[in-house]
Amino acid sequence: MAIGLHGYQYSVYSRIVRLALHEKRVAYDWVEVNPFAQNIPASYLAMHPFTRVPALVHDGFVVYETGAITRYVDEAFEGPKLQSMEPRTRARCNQIMSIVDSYAYWPLVRQVFSHGVFRPRMGLPADESEFRKGLEATPRILSALERTLVEGPYLCGHQLSLADIHLAPIIGYFVLAPEGKTLLWKHLRLRDWWVDFSERNSFVATTPRLPQA
């Protein structure tokens, strides 16, 4: 059973898939692909024509788009189930994943983290206005996520789901900016979820090594 995961070490979406594989206890080979490089290998373009990451290869079957990959990982392999069969719980999980993709990723990662943390650490130019735009957009997003939470230690209740796996890398980058952590700490249930999830073995094992400030 050959499994290859093509991704970028700093990509939150690559990490989401890594988290799913770790939680399912599925071994895989990592293939580093920098989607920002000028010369992306033709072999990767044949798998992912939109030049993004990640892409998963399982015994010759190729799938890209993170949500498609994680659902495939959950359904194709043994291990703890990451999707509920109860319709409302499953819908809530999918809703949170969609909120992450549609509303949270850009301001929390591409604006706050990128311009407030990543670019300065990498010695790249940062845009303070982009950083501030991300911070301004964040309270609405965190409040919406907080309202979706139900009773239990996880986002969708008492069982770990793809929703937790989808959101955690986003928050992990966001709180590296002190301003981001301050905003998260105003949302107590999200804060408590994050404190617990950030200590999971899978999360610690997949944490990328960023340059020090």
N, C-alpha and C positions, 0 to 999 in steps of 0.2 A: 504494500500500500504506500505508494510514493505521494507525498504531499509537499508542495513547494509554495511558499508565500513570498510574492514579490512586493516589496514595499520600501518606504523611505524611513530611515531611523527616527526622524523627528515628526513624522506624520501622525496626527491623532487618529486618522482613519485606519492606517496600517496597525496602529496599536490596538484599536478596537477589535480587529480580527485576531490579533495575537492574544488578547484577553479571552476571547471566545474559545480559541484553541486551548489555552491553558486551563480554563475552567472545565472544558470537556476532556482534558487530559490526553490531548491528541498531539503527538510529536510531528514536527514539520521542519523542513529546511528553509532557512531564510535567504532570500536573494535581494541584495540591496539595489534599489533603483532610485536615482535622483530625478524626480519629474521636472525639476527646474534646470537640469543640465541642457546644454545646447545640442548634444549628440546623444539622444536616447537610443539604446540598441534597437535595431530593427526587429530582433526577436521579441522584444517587449511590445513594440508597436503592433506586432501581429496578434498579441494577446489583448492589448488595451489600446484601441485606436485613438482614444481621447487623451492619451499621455498623462493620465493621473494614476494614483496608487490608492489601494492595493489591487492585486490580482492573485487569485488562488488557482493552483493547478493540482488536481487530484486524479491520479491514474489517467492522464490525458484529457480530463474534463477541465475546461477553463471557465472561470466565472469572475467577473469584476462587478463593481458597485458594492460598497460595504454592507448595506442592508441585505442584499442578495447573498453575499458570502456568509455572513453570520447566521442567517436563517438556514443556509445549506449546511454549514458546520453543525448546527444544532440538530438538524434532521437526519444527516447522513452518518453521524457517528454516535457510538454509545457514550454514556456519561450522563451527568445531571441535565435535566431538561431546562432549557433557558427560555421556553415559551409556554405559557399557560394554555390549556385547552378550554378554559372558561372564557366565553366570548367577551365579557366586559373587561376582564383582566388583560386579555390579549389585545383588545382595542386600546386600552390605556398604555400598554407597552409600546404599541405601534405609534400612538399619539406622541409619546415622549421622544421616541426616536425621530419622528418627523419635526418636532419642535427643535431638536438639536440641529438637524440638517438645515432647516429652513430659516431659523431665527437666531440660534445661539452660536453656531460655529464662527460666522464672520466677525461679529463684534467681540466675542470673548477670546477667540484665538487669533484671527487675522488682524485685529485692531489692537486689543489690549495686550495680549501676550506677545505678538510679533513686534509691535512698536515700543512696548514698555519693557520687554525682557529679552526676547530672542535676538533682535537686531543689535541692540547695544552689546550683548554678550559676544556676538559674532563679529563685532567691529563693522557693522553695516549701518548705513544711514537710517534713522528712524524719523517718523513724522509725528510730532506731538499732537497735531490736530486729529489725526486718525486715532491715536490713543484715547483722546478725550471723547471722540465720537463713540468709541466702543464703550467707554464707561457710562456715557449718558444713555446708551441703549440698554444697558445691562439690567437695571432694576425691574423693568417690565418683564424681561425674560425670566429672571429668577423668581419673581412673584407668580408668573404663570406656571412655572415648574412646581413651585411650592403648593399651589392650589390643586395640582394633580395628585399629590401624594395621598396614599391611604394608610391605614394603620399597619405597622410592621416595620422591620429594620431596613427593608429594601424599597425602592421607588414604587413598586407595584404590590407591596404587601409583605408576605412572609417568605417569599421565594425569590432568589436571585434570578434576574431576567436579562434579556438583551437590552432593556432600557437602562439598567445600571451600567452595563458594559459600554453602551453607546455614550452615555453622559460623562462617565468618570474621567476619560482622558482630556476632555474639554475643560472640566473643572480643575484637573490637575495642572494644566498649563495656566489657567486663568488666575489661580490663587498664588502663583509665583510672583505676580505683581501685587505689592502690598495693598494697593487700592482695590484690587479685585478681591483679595481675602477679606478686606473690611466690608465690602458689599455683600459677600456671601454670608458673613457672620450675622447679618441682619435677618437672615431667613433661617430660623432655628432648626426646622426639620431638615432642610437641605444641608445645613451645617452638620447636624448630627449624623446624617447619612454619609456625608463626605468623610468625616473623621473616621468612621468605622471602615468605609470602603477603602480608604487610602492605606489601610494597614493589611489588606488582604494579600496573601502570598502572590497571587497572580498579578496584582497591580504593582507590587514592589519588584517582582521579577521582570516586568516589561517596561520599567521606567527608563527612558532614554537618558544618557549622560550628556547634559548640557554644559557648555563652558561656564566656569564660575564667574560670578559678577566681579 
